Amino acid sequence: MSTSSGTPESWISSFCSLLGHEYFAEVSEEFIEDDFNLTGLQTQVAMYKEALEMILDVEPEDDDDEEDEEEEDEGDESEGGLDRRTHGERRHHSRIASDLSVIESSAEMLYGLIHQRFICSRAGIQQMSEKYELGHFGVCPRTNCNLARTLPVGLSDIPGEDTVKLFCPSCLDVYVPPNSRFQTVDGAFFGRTFGALFLLTFPEYDYTKHGADILSSHSMGSLSHSASGTRISADSDQLVNGMHARNIAPGLGRGKIYEPKIYGFRVSEIARSGPRMQWLRDKPEDINELDEARIYASEHPDSDDDDENIACFASSPNVSVYCLTLFP
């Protein structure tokens, strides 16, 4: 396969351009060539060496050439040498075709596992940030999230357990991708870490913006110009546990929960068809109730220095704390 300029397209570019692979980032060859980034993958992927060579577009070494030449020489000396040589060639070609299909499958598995690690690195998460700004991952199907842009995540880090899902930063829930072409993408290729790490790495994104307005601005202007309208300035909002207060589940809370009604009357919670799980969409009226570090520091003024340092660390505007706020 080659590009329009005539240069051959790399295996990585070809893989990411396939239908249904729009969520994938292109892992740099430098990342793959670093053995540290591949630690532990040798035991998870069959034909690991051949799969890695295919991903990096390295020509495999043909170990069968010398054996074939020896078989040809020995075959020519006997009466049935020609027949045996023809049979050997057929067997050799069928073995190559069989091995190639296995190597291709292993290469896809290996790239997916490498991709899970790459998107959690600095270069990888930056690349995913650019795709997020352009809306490559789609929007939340929930009405009260106002088309908030989603992130691809996995519910397991182990391949073969579940397909990729979409995580919404507005309602903190996961959804099945709307298009069936993503139903064959393994969720382990994105993993459980990426979604939460993305929110903490880029706390300046404004998740209260309507997704339709952001995506329309991308289509009309440049990426850098439209991105400036989707980010929060450092001093414009209160921080709670290292995150901007307005970004803590803006799609949840009062006025953002659907209430079933019959002729204008709310359905009772004790009714057979009444709502049962509305508390999952609830959040405190005062978002400061979630600032656990500050609350602990105020309730324990005589605590040890380590605890006070933790409280100051969590409330610092220049530090991203690796924790998530969950609503009971």
C-alpha positions in Angstrom: 0.0 0.0 0.0 1.3 3.4 -0.9 0.2 7.0 -0.3 -0.7 9.5 -3.0 2.9 10.8 -3.1 4.2 7.3 -4.1 5.9 6.5 -0.8 4.8 3.2 0.8 2.4 3.6 3.7 3.6 2.2 7.0 1.8 -0.7 8.7 0.8 1.6 11.6 -0.7 4.2 9.3 -2.5 1.6 7.4 -3.9 0.0 10.5 -5.2 3.3 12.0 -6.9 4.2 8.7 -9.0 1.0 8.6 -12.8 1.4 9.1 -13.5 1.2 12.8 -10.1 2.2 13.9 -10.8 5.9 14.0 -10.2 5.9 17.8 -6.6 4.7 17.6 -3.6 7.0 17.8 -0.5 6.4 15.6 2.1 5.0 18.0 5.5 6.4 17.2 8.2 3.9 16.1 10.5 5.4 18.8 8.1 4.3 21.5 7.8 0.8 20.1 11.6 0.4 19.7 12.1 1.2 23.4 12.2 -2.3 25.1 11.0 -0.8 28.4 7.6 0.0 26.8 7.2 -3.6 25.7 7.9 -5.2 29.0 5.7 -8.3 29.7 4.1 -8.3 26.2 6.2 -11.2 24.9 4.2 -13.7 26.9 0.8 -12.3 25.8 1.3 -12.4 22.1 1.9 -15.4 19.9 4.8 -15.1 17.3 5.8 -11.9 19.1 9.1 -11.4 17.2 7.4 -11.7 13.8 4.5 -9.5 14.9 6.8 -6.8 16.0 8.7 -6.9 12.8 5.5 -6.5 10.8 4.4 -3.5 12.9 7.8 -1.8 12.3 7.9 -2.8 8.6 11.0 -4.8 9.1 11.7 -7.5 6.4 11.6 -10.9 8.2 14.6 -13.2 7.9 13.9 -16.2 5.7 15.3 -19.2 7.5 13.8 -21.7 5.0 15.9 -20.6 1.9 18.9 -22.8 2.8 16.7 -25.7 3.7 14.9 -25.5 0.4 18.2 -25.4 -1.5 19.4 -28.5 0.3 16.1 -30.3 -0.5 16.4 -29.3 -4.1 20.0 -30.6 -4.4 19.1 -33.9 -2.7 15.9 -34.2 -4.8 17.8 -33.8 -8.1 20.0 -36.8 -7.3 17.1 -39.2 -7.0 14.6 -40.4 -9.6 11.6 -38.8 -7.9 13.3 -35.6 -7.0 11.1 -33.4 -9.2 7.9 -34.7 -7.6 9.2 -34.3 -4.1 10.4 -30.8 -4.9 7.0 -29.8 -6.2 5.3 -31.2 -3.2 7.7 -29.4 -0.9 7.1 -26.1 -2.6 3.3 -26.5 -2.2 3.8 -27.3 1.5 6.1 -24.4 1.9 3.7 -21.9 0.3 0.8 -23.2 2.4 2.9 -22.8 5.5 3.8 -19.3 4.6 0.1 -18.3 4.0 -0.9 -19.9 7.3 1.9 -18.2 9.2 1.1 -14.8 7.7 -2.5 -14.9 8.9 -1.3 -15.7 12.4 1.3 -13.0 12.3 -1.2 -10.4 11.1 -3.6 -11.3 13.9 -0.7 -11.2 16.4 0.5 -7.9 15.1 -3.0 -6.4 15.7 -3.1 -7.7 19.2 0.5 -6.5 19.9 -0.2 -3.0 18.5 -3.4 -2.8 20.6 -1.5 -3.6 23.8 1.3 -1.2 23.0 -1.4 1.4 22.2 -2.9 1.0 25.7 0.4 2.1 27.1 1.2 4.7 24.5 -1.9 6.8 25.1 -1.0 7.1 28.8 2.4 8.5 27.9 3.0 12.2 27.4 3.2 12.0 23.6 0.3 9.6 23.3 -2.1 11.5 25.5 -1.3 14.7 23.6 -2.2 13.0 20.4 -5.4 11.8 21.9 -6.1 15.3 23.1 -5.9 16.6 19.5 -8.3 13.9 18.4 -10.7 14.8 21.3 -10.7 18.5 20.3 -11.6 17.5 16.8 -14.5 15.3 18.0 -13.1 12.1 16.6 -14.5 10.1 19.5 -18.1 11.2 19.1 -20.5 12.7 21.7 -22.5 11.5 24.7 -26.0 10.2 23.7 -27.5 11.5 27.0 -29.7 14.5 26.4 -28.7 16.4 29.5 -25.0 16.3 28.6 -25.7 18.6 25.6 -23.5 16.6 23.1 -20.5 16.5 25.4 -17.5 15.0 23.7 -16.5 11.5 24.9 -13.3 9.5 25.3 -12.7 5.9 24.3 -12.0 3.6 27.3 -11.9 -0.1 28.2 -13.7 -1.8 31.1 -10.8 -4.2 31.4 -7.1 -4.2 30.7 -7.2 -7.9 29.6 -7.8 -8.6 25.9 -10.9 -10.4 24.9 -13.1 -9.5 27.8 -15.1 -6.5 26.4 -15.2 -4.1 23.5 -14.3 -0.4 23.6 -16.7 2.0 25.3 -17.2 5.8 25.4 -16.7 7.7 28.6 -18.5 11.0 29.1 -16.7 13.6 31.4 -20.1 15.3 31.8 -22.1 12.5 33.4 -19.1 10.2 34.3 -20.8 7.3 32.6 -19.9 4.9 29.8 -21.8 4.1 26.7 -21.7 1.6 23.8 -20.4 3.4 20.6 -23.4 4.1 18.3 -21.8 2.6 15.2 -21.5 -1.1 14.9 -18.1 -0.9 13.3 -16.6 -0.3 16.7 -18.1 -3.4 18.2 -15.1 -5.5 17.1 -12.5 -3.2 18.8 -11.1 -4.6 22.0 -11.5 -2.3 25.0 -8.2 -3.5 26.4 -6.5 -1.5 23.5 -7.5 1.6 25.4 -7.6 0.3 29.0 -9.1 1.6 32.2 -6.5 4.2 33.0 -6.8 6.5 30.0 -10.1 8.2 30.7 -9.4 9.3 34.2 -5.8 10.2 33.4 -7.0 12.4 30.5 -9.2 14.5 32.8 -6.4 15.0 35.3 -3.8 15.8 32.6 -6.0 18.4 30.9 -8.0 20.0 33.7 -8.3 23.2 31.7 -10.9 21.7 29.3 -14.3 23.2 29.8 -16.8 20.4 29.8 -19.7 22.7 30.3 -19.5 23.8 26.6 -22.1 22.5 24.2 -20.5 19.9 22.0 -22.3 21.1 18.9 -21.0 24.6 19.3 -17.4 23.3 19.7 -17.5 21.0 16.8 -19.0 23.7 14.5 -16.3 26.1 15.5 -13.7 23.4 14.5 -15.2 23.0 11.1 -15.2 26.8 10.5 -11.8 27.8 12.0 -8.4 26.4 12.9 -7.7 24.0 15.7 -5.7 26.5 17.8 -8.4 29.2 17.5 -11.3 27.0 18.4 -9.5 25.2 21.2 -8.9 28.5 23.0 -12.7 28.8 23.5 -13.0 25.3 25.1 -10.4 25.8 27.9 -10.6 27.4 31.3 -8.0 30.0 32.3 -5.9 29.1 35.4 -7.4 31.7 37.7 -11.0 31.8 36.5 -12.5 29.0 38.5 -12.3 27.4 41.9 -10.3 24.2 42.3 -11.7 21.1 44.1 -9.4 18.2 44.6 -7.2 19.5 41.8 -10.0 19.9 39.3 -12.0 23.0 38.2 -15.3 23.1 40.1 -17.3 23.6 36.9 -15.8 20.5 35.4 -17.0 18.1 38.1 -19.8 16.3 36.4 -21.6 19.3 34.8 -24.2 17.0 33.4 -25.4 15.8 36.8 -27.4 17.3 39.7 -30.6 19.3 40.0 -32.2 20.1 36.6 -30.1 17.5 34.8 -32.0 14.4 35.9 -35.0 13.1 33.9 -38.2 12.8 35.9 -41.0 10.6 34.4 -44.4 12.3 34.6 -48.0 11.3 33.8 -50.2 14.2 32.8 -47.8 16.6 34.4 -47.6 14.7 37.7 -44.3 13.1 38.8 -44.3 9.3 39.2 -43.8 8.2 42.8 -40.6 6.3 43.6 -42.7 3.6 45.2 -44.8 3.1 42.1 -44.2 0.0 40.0 -42.9 2.1 37.1 -41.3 4.8 39.3 -37.7 5.9 39.2 -35.3 3.8 41.2 -31.8 5.0 40.4 -32.0 8.7 40.2 -29.4 9.0 43.0 -26.8 7.8 40.4 -27.3 11.1 38.6 -27.2 13.3 41.7 -24.4 15.5 43.1 -24.2 18.0 46.0 -25.7 21.4 45.6 -22.5 22.8 47.2 -19.6 21.4 45.2 -17.2 22.3 48.1 -18.6 19.3 50.0 -16.4 17.2 47.7 -13.2 19.0 48.7 -12.1 16.2 51.0 -8.6 17.5 51.5 -9.7 20.9 52.7 -12.5 19.5 54.9 -10.0 17.1 56.5 -7.5 19.9 57.1 -10.2 22.1 58.7 -11.5 19.3 60.9 -8.0 18.2 62.0 -6.0 21.3 62.6 -3.6 19.4 64.9 -2.9 16.6 62.6 0.6 15.4 61.6 2.7 17.4 59.1 2.3 14.6 56.5 -1.5 15.0 56.6 -1.2 18.8 56.3 1.1 18.4 53.4 -1.3 16.2 51.6 -4.1 18.7 52.1 -2.0 21.5 50.8 -0.9 19.3 47.9 -4.5 18.5 46.9 -5.6 22.2 47.1 -2.6 23.5 45.1 -3.7 25.0 41.7 -0.5 24.0 40.1 -0.7 20.3 40.9 -2.9 17.6 39.3 -3.9 15.1 42.0 -4.4 11.6 40.7 -7.8 10.9 42.2 -11.3 10.9 41.0 -14.5 12.2 42.7 -17.3 9.7 42.7 -20.9 10.5 43.7 -22.6 8.1 46.0 
